[in-house]
Amino acid sequence: MKYKIKSRIWIEADDNVLLGEGRVRLLKAIEATGSLSKAAKSLGMSYKKAWSLIDMVNSRAESPVITTSIGGKGGGGAKLTPYGKSLVTAFESINQNCWEFLDEQIKTQLYNDF
């Protein structure tokens, strides 16, 4: 039998969620599609929910995580700021390190006891 630890992490700012897996997925979808509405649609999320999540992240972060442009002839859009990209990278690195640590812990703590 193979055991695995399951866990979720998130980053808080002043006791409020700043980033978690869902918000990072949304930010990555914005980067990939260049649009908040397209990103929301690709994740099966309403535009209103997506905007609310991004607004929360922007209000809790030290700097804006996305920039938007108003629609028009060429259409509007959204993209991650350099700070937004750095937050996504940091979260993914922390998350990966956490999983590696937990995998190692289950090997050393559980399997070595038998």
Contact map, one row per residue, 1 for C-alpha under 8 A:
111000000000000000000000000000000000000000000000000000000000000000000000000000000000000000000000000000000000000000
111100000000000000000000000000000000000000000000000000000000000000000000000000000000000000000000000000000000000000
111110000000000000000000000000000000000000000000000000000000000000000000000000000000000000000000000000000100000000
011111000000000000000000000000000000000000000000000000000000000000000000000000000000000000000000000000100100000000
001111100000000000000000000000000000000000000000000000000000000000000000000000000000000000000000000001100100000000
000111110000000000000000000000000000000000000000000000000000000000000000000000000000000000000000000000000000000000
000011111000000000000000000000000000000000000000000000000000000000000000000000000000000000000000000000000000000000
000001111100000000001000000000000000000000000000000000000000000000000000000000000000000000000000000000000000000000
000000111110000000011000000000000000000000000000000000000000000000000000000000000000000000000010000000000000000000
000000011111000011111000000000000000000000000000000000000000000000000000000000000000000000000000000000000000000000
000000001111100011110000000000000000000000000000000000000000000000000000000000000000000000100000000000000000000000
000000000111111111100000000000000000000000000000000000000000000000000000000000000000000000000000000000000000000000
000000000011111111000000000000000000000000000000000000000001100000000000000000000000000000000000000000000000000000
000000000001111100000000000000000000000000000000000000000000000000000000000000000000000000000000000000000000000000
000000000001111110000000000000000000000000000000000000000000000000000000000000000000000000000000000000000000000000
000000000001111111000000000000000000000000000000000000000001000000000000000000000000000000000000000000000000000000
000000000111101111110000000000000000000000000000000000000000000000000000000000000000000000000000000000000000000000
000000000111100111110000000000000000000000000000000000011001100000000000000000000000000000000000000000000000000000
000000000111000011111111000000000000000000000000000000001000000000000000000000000000000000100000000000000000000000
000000001110000011111111000000000000000000000000000000000000000000000000000000000000000000100000000000000000000000
000000011100000000111111100000000000000000000000000000000000000000000000000000000000000000000000000000000000000000
000000000000000000111111110000000000000000000000000000000000000000000000000000000000000000000000000000000000000000
000000000000000000111111111000000000000000000000000011000000000000000000000000000000000000000000000000000000000000
000000000000000000111111111100000000000000000000000000000000000000000000000000000000000100100000000000000000000000
000000000000000000001111111110000000000000000000000000000000000000000000000000000000000000000000000000000000000000
000000000000000000000111111111000000001100100000010000000000000000000000000000000000000000000000000000000000000000
000000000000000000000011111111100000000000000000000000000000000000000000000000010001000100000000000000000000000000
000000000000000000000001111111110000000000000000000000000000000000000000000000000000000100000000000000000000000000
000000000000000000000000111111111000001101100000000000000000000000000000000000000000000000000000000000000000000000
000000000000000000000000011111111111011000000000000000000000000000000000000001110000000000000000000000000000000000
000000000000000000000000001111111110000000000000000000000000000000000000000001110000000000000000000000000000000000
000000000000000000000000000111111100001000000000000000000000000000000000000000000000000000000000000000000000000000
000000000000000000000000000011111111011000000000000000000000000000000000000000000000000000000000000000000000000000
000000000000000000000000000001111111011000000000000000000000000000000000000011100000000000000000000000000000000000
000000000000000000000000000001101111111000000000000000000000000000000000000111100000000000000000000000000000000000
000000000000000000000000000001001111111100000010011000000000000000000000000011000000000000000000000000000000000000
000000000000000000000000000000000011111110000010010000000000000000000000000000000000000000000000000000000000000000
000000000000000000000000000001001111111111000000000000000000000000000000000000000000000000000000000000000000000000
000000000000000000000000010011011111111111100000000000000000000000000000000000000000000000000000000000000000000000
000000000000000000000000010010000001111111111110010000000000000000000000000000000000000000000000000000000000000000
000000000000000000000000000000000000111111111110000000000000000000000000000000000000000000000000000000000000000000
000000000000000000000000000010000000011111111000000000000000000000000000000000000000000000000000000000000000000000
000000000000000000000000010010000000001111111000000000000000000000000000000000000000000000000000000000000000000000
000000000000000000000000000000000000000111111100000000000000000000000000000000000000000000000000000000000000000000
000000000000000000000000000000000000000111111110110000000000000000000000000000000000000000000000000000000000000000
000000000000000000000000000000000000000110011111110000000000000000000000000000000000000000000000000000000000000000
000000000000000000000000000000000001100110001111111000000000000000000000000000000000000000000000000000000000000000
000000000000000000000000000000000000000000000111111100000000000000000000000000000000000000000000000000000000000000
000000000000000000000000000000000000000000001111111110000000000000000000000000000000000000000000000000000000000000
000000000000000000000000010000000001100100001111111111000000000000000000000000000000000000000000000000000000000000
000000000000000000000000000000000001000000000011111111100000000000000000000000000000000000000000000000000000000000
000000000000000000000000000000000000000000000001111111110000000000000000000000000000000000000000000000000000000000
000000000000000000000010000000000000000000000000111111111000000000000000000000000000000000000000000000000000000000
000000000000000000000010000000000000000000000000011111111100000001000000000000000000000000000000000000000000000000
000000000000000000000000000000000000000000000000001111111110000000000000000000000000000000000000000000000000000000
000000000000000001000000000000000000000000000000000111111111000000000000000000000000000000000000000000000000000000
000000000000000001100000000000000000000000000000000011111111100010000000000000000000000000000000000000000000000000
000000000000000000000000000000000000000000000000000001111111111111000000000000000000000000000000000000000000000000
000000000000000000000000000000000000000000000000000000111111100100000000000000000000000000000000000000000000000000
000000000000100101000000000000000000000000000000000000011111110000000000000000000000000000000000000000000000000000
000000000000100001000000000000000000000000000000000000001111111110000000000000000000000000000000000000000000000000
000000000000000000000000000000000000000000000000000000000101111100000000000000000000000000000000000000000000000000
000000000000000000000000000000000000000000000000000000000100111110000000000000000010000000000000000000000000000000
000000000000000000000000000000000000000000000000000000000110111111100000000000001011000000000000000000000000000000
000000000000000000000000000000000000000000000000000000001100101111100000000000011111100000000000000000000000000000
000000000000000000000000000000000000000000000000000001000100000111110000000001111001000000000000000000000000000000
000000000000000000000000000000000000000000000000000000000000000111111000000001111000000000000000000000000000000000
000000000000000000000000000000000000000000000000000000000000000001111100000111100000000000000000000000000000000000
000000000000000000000000000000000000000000000000000000000000000000111110000111000000000000000000000000000000000000
000000000000000000000000000000000000000000000000000000000000000000011111001110000000000000000000000000000000000000
000000000000000000000000000000000000000000000000000000000000000000001111111110000000000000000000000000000000000000
000000000000000000000000000000000000000000000000000000000000000000000111111100000000000000000000000000000000000000
000000000000000000000000000000000000000000000000000000000000000000000011111000000000000000000000000000000000000000
000000000000000000000000000000000000000000000000000000000000000000000011111100000000000000000000000000000000000000
000000000000000000000000000000000000000000000000000000000000000000000111111110000000000000000000000000000000000000
000000000000000000000000000000000010000000000000000000000000000000011111011111000000000000000000000000000000000000
000000000000000000000000000000000111000000000000000000000000000000011110001111100000000000000000000000000000000000
000000000000000000000000000001100111000000000000000000000000000001111000000111110000000000000000000000000000000000
000000000000000000000000000001100110000000000000000000000000000001110000000011111000000000000000000000000000000000
000000000000000000000000001001100000000000000000000000000000000011100000000001111111100000000000000000000000000000
000000000000000000000000000000000000000000000000000000000000000111100000000000111111100000000000000000000000000000
000000000000000000000000000000000000000000000000000000000000000010000000000000011111110000000000000000000000000000
000000000000000000000000000000000000000000000000000000000000001110000000000000011111111000000000000000000000000000
000000000000000000000000001000000000000000000000000000000000000111000000000000011111111100000000000000000000000000
000000000000000000000000000000000000000000000000000000000000000010000000000000011111111110000000000000000000000000
000000000000000000000000000000000000000000000000000000000000000000000000000000000111111111000000000000000000000000
000000000000000000000000000000000000000000000000000000000000000000000000000000000011111111100000000000000000000000
000000000000000000000001001100000000000000000000000000000000000000000000000000000001111111110000000000000000000000
000000000000000000000000000000000000000000000000000000000000000000000000000000000000111111111000000000000000000000
000000000000000000000000000000000000000000000000000000000000000000000000000000000000011111111100000000000000000000
000000000010000000110001000000000000000000000000000000000000000000000000000000000000001111111110000000000000000000
000000000000000000000000000000000000000000000000000000000000000000000000000000000000000111111111000000000000000000
000000000000000000000000000000000000000000000000000000000000000000000000000000000000000011111111100000000000000000
000000000000000000000000000000000000000000000000000000000000000000000000000000000000000001111111110000000000000000
000000001000000000000000000000000000000000000000000000000000000000000000000000000000000000111111111000000000000000
000000000000000000000000000000000000000000000000000000000000000000000000000000000000000000011111111100000000000000
000000000000000000000000000000000000000000000000000000000000000000000000000000000000000000001111111110000000000000
000000000000000000000000000000000000000000000000000000000000000000000000000000000000000000000111111111000000000000
000000000000000000000000000000000000000000000000000000000000000000000000000000000000000000000011111111100000000000
000000000000000000000000000000000000000000000000000000000000000000000000000000000000000000000001111111110000000000
000000000000000000000000000000000000000000000000000000000000000000000000000000000000000000000000111111111000000000
000010000000000000000000000000000000000000000000000000000000000000000000000000000000000000000000011111111100000000
000110000000000000000000000000000000000000000000000000000000000000000000000000000000000000000000001111111110000000
000000000000000000000000000000000000000000000000000000000000000000000000000000000000000000000000000111111111000000
000000000000000000000000000000000000000000000000000000000000000000000000000000000000000000000000000011111111110000
001110000000000000000000000000000000000000000000000000000000000000000000000000000000000000000000000001111111111000
000000000000000000000000000000000000000000000000000000000000000000000000000000000000000000000000000000111111111100
000000000000000000000000000000000000000000000000000000000000000000000000000000000000000000000000000000011111111100
000000000000000000000000000000000000000000000000000000000000000000000000000000000000000000000000000000001111111110
000000000000000000000000000000000000000000000000000000000000000000000000000000000000000000000000000000001111111111
000000000000000000000000000000000000000000000000000000000000000000000000000000000000000000000000000000000111111111
000000000000000000000000000000000000000000000000000000000000000000000000000000000000000000000000000000000011111111
000000000000000000000000000000000000000000000000000000000000000000000000000000000000000000000000000000000000111111
000000000000000000000000000000000000000000000000000000000000000000000000000000000000000000000000000000000000011111
